[in-house]
């Protein structure tokens, strides 16, 4: 399965692959983490302020 990287601003994310596997929480150590069940990749990015 090929999956794209999901960019997030939180240090901890959850993944259940839309109910396809048990809900797990992933701590993005070193700014990156991978779901042990589905292989989805999460990458932490700095939160940017919205432009007016």
Buried (B, 14 or more C-beta within 10 A) or exposed (E): EEEEEEEBEEEEBEBEBEEEEEEBEBEBEEEEBBBEBBEBBBEBEEEEEEEE
